[in-house]
Amino acid sequence: MSVSRLRISNSVNFDDSTVTKIQHTGSTTDADLGTVAVTGSGTQSSYETDEGGRLSEGPGLEKRARGFVLEKAPARVPAFAHPREHGVMQKLKKPTAIETAFTTYTLTDILGEGGAGRVYGGTGPDGPVAVKVLCSVSSDKRRRFKNEIAFLMRNRHLNIVTVTDYGVASNGTIEGPFYVMRRYDSHLRELMRAPIAPEDALSIFSKILDGVEAAHMQGVTHRDLKPENILLDRKTPAIADFGVASFTADLIVTSVETLPAQRLANFQYAAPEQRVAGRPVGQTADLYALGMILNEMITGHAPHGTEYARIGAKHPQYEYVDRAVAQCLRQESTERPRSVGELRALLAKYHTEFQTEQRLGMLKDTVVKAGEIDDPLALEPPKLVAADWDNNTLTLTLDRPVHKAWIDGLNNVGNFTSLVGLEPHRFQFSGNTARVNVQGSAAQMTIDYFKDWLPKATQTYKQRLQALHHQQMVERQEKLNRERRAEQERLKVISGLRV
């Protein structure tokens, strides 16, 4: 196996197009331009790129670079997406029918094209469908395609695409093995073109985790997770394109050897071990890609390098998610979450810790103040504004109503002067009036004593309020101290938990 490097010049925009053909015209050495790794197989003239581009001999070539001839391909469209979402959808010159053992499908559009095949849109007996046709003649691609079909045919999980039918097309227009699946409305990349609210992103991401976890529990590692491979019906995601996935022995229908020099998956979301030929790639590579996708969903930027956009910088209340992303993006696979379940647990744990730290910070910043007295009856005594005597009943009118707490203050003023039998507790209050039974000859003296009691009652009421507020302040401070100690203890414990 020979390995060479091809560097692509700036005239080839790799974001909008991909290299699909490389013709081997002579001995290969490192070219002077680019970053795409090309794997050759002896003297054969067929190659694979890391970006999944189809490589074969052919005409129509645009650019030469030492032993290679490059052809620029059309913009890639995410597989299985609905055509109304993409202006680059291409109509077939005429509808084409393909058959399986059980039914016929009519294909009308080209929805997308990748390195290994082409995706068509059409209709079947039950409505719209997407049909992926394998165009590659590589036996390795065919074996991987067979394993993908076998896995997706058995799938019943909502968050993984399901193959409903398959066959081999040979009608002169479309040639090669294919499988059929439902057609989805869109894909995650399309949704990410506009900002996604963090709460919505986390809700969708949770369902993405459901799909990946379902695959992992069956021993399947996707190895090429990216937004384009996550299809959407409204906001319900489904994981697609298991073309480079690894399967456990009981799921494999045909053996596929990943050669030491092969590097599978899209580099933008590939884990470090996927970027080095020959290194083992396990489920933690999917966790790496999931961390990148989650960060990009919320920030709008894929996290590359050390100074990538942090979620907390834009959404402080979701700062805890940054910790989970950082854990997923560890360079060493052994330092990442070992499973989707562990990632879920980390998100929950970091969320709890964040809330606890926030609450602890608020508690530390809380200053318990003595309650301010704002009751007018405690600040200024009521005034007597009218008096009336009738049939031995003296009725006194105040400038405002008094309540029970003030009346209790009046009845407990301590030192006071009164006529015998006409003490403060003898008066009956209702609203702003006070009544007492008194002889006419004692009416005026009773009024004079009553006026003397008013400021004393207000002072007594104020002192009682002050004592009550102080007691409440002490109780609040004690409660706050207990809460601080409890939150500190909780943070200490949950920070040390390992799942």
N, C-alpha and C positions, 0 to 999 in steps of 0.2 A: 504494500500500500504506500503510495507516494502522497505527500502533503505539500501543497504550495500555497502561497498567499497572493491574493489579488487586491490591489488598492484601487478604489473607484474615484475617478476625478470629480470635481465639483459640478461638472456638466450633467452628472447623473444624480437626480434628486432621490435619495433613497427613502425619504418619508412618503413620497407620492408614487413611487414606482419601485420595481424590483428587478434584479437581473434574472432573467429566465433562461438564457442560453449562453453557454460558453463552449466554444469550439477549440479543441486541442489541436494546434497546428505544428507543434514541435516540442522541443525540450522545455520544461517549465522551471523557471527560477523566480525568486521573489520579485514582483513587479514594483514599480516605482510610485504607484499611486494607491491607496485604499485601506479598507479594514475588513473585508469579507473573507472568511476562511473558505477555501475550496478543497475538497477531498477528491483525489483521483484514484482510479483503480487500475494500476499497471499501465498497459498500453491502450486500454480502452478509452474512448472519447466521451464517456458519460460521467457527470459530476453532480455533487450536491452542494448547495450553499447553506450556511447557518440560518439564513433567513427563509429557508424552505423553497427557494426558487428552483424551477425545473431547468435542468442543464442538459442540453443535447446539441448535436451538430445541426446546423441549419443556415440558410441564407438570410438576407435582409439585415446584415450586421452593420453596426454604426461605428464602433470604436475599437481600436486594437491596442493591446498592452502586452507585449512580450509573450508570445506563445498562446495568448487567449484572444478571442474575438467576442465582444459583448453586444448583446441586443437589449435595448430598453423595452420593458413590457408595459402594458396599460396599468393605470392605477388599480390597486387591488381593492375589492369590495368585500366586506365581511361575509362569510358564507352564511347562507340560509336567511339573510335579512329580507325584509319585504321590499319590493322594488320601488314603492312610492317614497321610500326613505332616501333613495340614492339617484341622483341625476345621471349617473354613469351606467345605469342599467341598459343593456343592449337587447333590442328585440331581434329574435331570429327572423330570417327572411320569410320563413313559413313555419307553422307549427309542426313539430316533430313528435311522432309517437314512439314510445318504447314500451316493451312488454316484460312482465314477469310471469311466473307460472300461473298467477291468479288473476291478473288484471292488466289494463293498459293505462299509461299516463301520457298526457299530451303536454309537451314542453313548448313554451312560447318565449321565454326570456333567458338571458344569461345574467344571473344575479351576482356572480363573483368568480374570480379565478385566482388560484394559488399555484404553488410550485408543483403540487402533485396532482391537481385536478381542477375541475370546473364545476360550478354549481349553477343549476338551471332552476327556473321557476316554472310552474305549470299547474295543471289540475289533475286530480284523480277522481275516483268514484265518490269520495267523501269531501271534496273541496280542494282548496289550494294546497300545494305541496312544494317542497324543495327537494331537488335530486342532485346528489353529489356523484359525479362521474370521475373515476380515477383514470387519468390520462397517461400517467407514468408507465413505462414498460419495465421499470425496475422490478425484479422479483422481490426485493426487500420491501418496496412500497406496497406491492400486492399482498404480501403476507401481513404487513401492518394493517392494511385496509380490511383484510379478512378478520383479523382479531378485533378491530374496531366495530365492525358489523355485528360480530358475535356478542360483544359486550352490550352494545346499544340495543340490540334486539331483545335482550333479556331485561333491560332496564324498565322499571316502573316508577322511578322517583321523579317527582314533579320538577326538581331542579337539575335534572340531567336530561338531555335530549334523548328521544326514543326513536329507533329505526323501526318503521312499520312494514317495510318491504325491501327487497333487493333483487338484483338480477345482473345480466350481462347484456349491454346494448351492442347491436351490430347491424345498424340500419344504413350504413354508409355515411350518414351525417354525424352520428354520435357513436363512438366506439369505446368499449371498455366496461369493466364492472362498475356498478352503481348501487347506491342505496337511497331510500325514500324516507322522508321525515316531514313533519308538519312545517309550515312556513311561519316564522316568527315576525312580529311587527318591526323589531329593531334590534339593537345590540347595545351593550354598555358603553362603547365608545361614542355612539350617537348621543346617548343620554348625557355623557360627560362633556359634550360641547357647550352646554350651559351649566352654570353653577348648580350643584346639588346641595340642598340643605343638609347639615350634618346628621340630623335625626333621620332623614330619608335615606341618606347614604348608609348609615348603620343598619337600618331596617333591611335594605336590599342586600347589604354585605352579609347579614345574618343568614339570608336564604342562599347566597352563594356558598357560604360555609356549609350549609346543609347538603348541597350538591356535592361539593368536594369531599366532605366527610363520608357521604354515602359511597362514593367511589373508593376512597381509602379503606373503608371497612370491608370492601370486597377485594382488597389487595391491588387496587389500580392506582398508579401514580400518573397524573396527567402529563406533566413535564412541559407543557406549553400554555399555561394559563396566561391570558391577557384579555383586555376589554373586548377585543374583536371576537373572542371565543366564548363570550358570555352573552347569550341571546336573551331577548326580553319580549314578553307579552305584557304590555303596560309596565308594571314594575316588578313582575315576577321573572326572575332570572333562571336560565337553564344553561348548564355547562355543555359546550359542544367541542367537536374536533379532538377526538382521542387518537389522532393518527400517529402520534409519536409516544403514546402512553406506554408504560410498562405494566404487564399483567402478571398475576401469580400463575403458577403452573396449571391450576384447575380451570383458569379462565382462558388460557391460550389454546387456540384451535390449530395454530400452526406456528412452528418455532421461528423466531426472528432474532438474529444475533446483532447486538450493537457492537460494532467493531471498535477497537481501542482508539482509533483516530476520529471516530464520529462524534460530533457535538450537535445535539438536537435542540430544538426550540428557538424562539425568537430572543435575540440577545438582550433586548431592552428589558425584559422581565425575567431573564435567566439568572439563576443563582450562580454564585462564584464557581461551584463545582461543575456547573454545566458549561462553563467557558474554557475549561481545561480538558483536553481530550484524554479519555481513559479513566477519569475519576468516577467513582460510583455516585449515582444520582438516586436519591430516595424521596420519600414523601415530604421531607423538610424543604426540598426544592420548591414544591408547591406552596409551602408556607411562606417562603421568601417572596414568591410572586404575589401571593395574597396580601402581604404587607405593602408591597409596592402599589397594588391596585387600590387598597383602602386609602392610602395617603393621597393618591392621585384623584380619587373620587371626591375627596373633601377639599383639597387644596388646588386641584386643577393641574398639578405638576407631578410627574413621576419622580420619586426620590433617588437621585443619582449623586454620588459624592457625599461629602460630609456636611455641606452647607445647603442641603435641600430644604424646600419649604416645609415648615412645621405647621401642623394643624392648630396647635395652641396659639400660634402667632395671630391667626385670623379668627379663631373661635376659642377664646380662653376657657370656656366652660367644657370644652372637649379636649383639653390639654392632656388628659390621661390617655387618650388614644395614641398619642405620640410614643408613649412608653411601649405599648404593644407593637407598634410599627417598628420601632428600633430593635425590639427583640426578634422580630421576624427577619430583619435585614442584617443580622449578624453574619459575618463572613464565614465563620466556622459553622457547618451544619449542625454540629452537636450542641451549639449554644442557642439554637432556635427552639421555638415550641416543637415538641415531638409529634404533635397531632393537632387536628382541628379542635378537638375537645380541650386540649391544653391552651390553645389560643383563646377559645371562648372563656375559659377560666381566668386567663390573664386579663382579658378585657373587663370581666366582672370584678376581679380583684383590684385592678388599677382604678376602676370607677369608684369602688367602695373606699379605697385609700384616698382618692382625690376628694370625695365628698367629706370624708372624715377630717382631712387636712383643712379643707375649706371651713368646716364647722369649728374646728379647733382654733383656726385663725380668727374667726369671728368671736369665739368665746374669749380669746386672749385680748382682743381689742375692745371687748365690752367693759364699760365702766358703769358700775351700779351707783346711781345717784340717789340721794334722798328725794322722796317724792315732793314735788312742789305743791304748796297749799294754794288752791285757786278757788275755794268756795267763798263767795262774798260774805256769808254769815260768819266766817272765821276771820275775815279781814276787817269788816266794819259792822258794828252792831246795828240791828234794826232800830227804827225811830218810831215813837208813838205819835200818830197823826190825828187820832180822834178818840173820843170817849163818850159813853152814853150810860145812863143809869135808869132802870125801869123795874119796878116791882122787886126791889132788893137784888137785882142782878146788874153787876157792873160789866159793861162790854167795852173792851179796849181794842183799837184798830192800829195795826202796824203798817209801815210803808211797804212791806213785802211779806210773803208767806214764810213761815219757819217750818223746819222739818224735825223729825224725831231726835236726830243726833244733837241739834242745837237745844231742843227742849230738855234732853238729858243733861246737857251742860248747865242749863238754868237750874235744874233740880239738884245739881251737885256743885253749886258755886262756893260752898264752904261758909265763909263769914258773910252774913247778910242781916239786915234789920227789917222787921215786919211786925204787923199787928198779930196778936195771938189768934190763931185759927186762919190766918191769911198768908201762910208761907207759900213760896213759889210752887210747891207741888199741888196746892189747892186749885190752881188755875187750870182751866180746860181750854186747849188750843184747837183751832180748826182753820187751816189756811193762814190768813194774816190777822185773825181775831183771837182774843183771849177773854174768857168769861169767868167770873167768880161771884159767889153770893156774899153780899156785904150790906150792912145798914147804911142808909143815906149819910149819916153823920160821919162815917168812916171812909166814905168814897174817895175824897180828895187825898187823904193821907195814904190810902192804898195805891192811888195813882203815882204819888211821889216816890213811894218805895219801889214800885214796879219799874219806873224809869231808871232808878239807881241800879236795879238788877241787870238791865239789858247789856251794858258793856262787860259786866262780870261774867254773864252767861257766854258771851262771844269769846272772851279770853279763855274760859274753861274749855269751851269747844275747840279752840285753836290748839291748846296744849294737848288735848286728847288726840287730835289729828296728827300732831307732830310725833307723839309717842307711837301711834299706829304706823305712821310712815317709816319711822326708824326701825320698828320691828320687822316690817315688810322688807326693808332694805337689807337687814341682817339675814333674813330668810332667803332672799334672792341671791345674796352673795354666797351663802352656804350652798345653795343649789347649784350655782354657777361653778363653784369649786369642785363639787362632786361631778358635774358634767365634764369639766376639764380633765379631771383625773381619769374618768371613764373613757373619754375619747383618746387620751394619751395611751392608756393601757390597750385600747382596741387597736390603735395604729401600730403599737409595738408588736402586738400579736399577729395581726394580719400581714404586716410587712415581712414577718418571718415565716409565714406559711409557704409551703412548697407543695405543688400539685403534680 
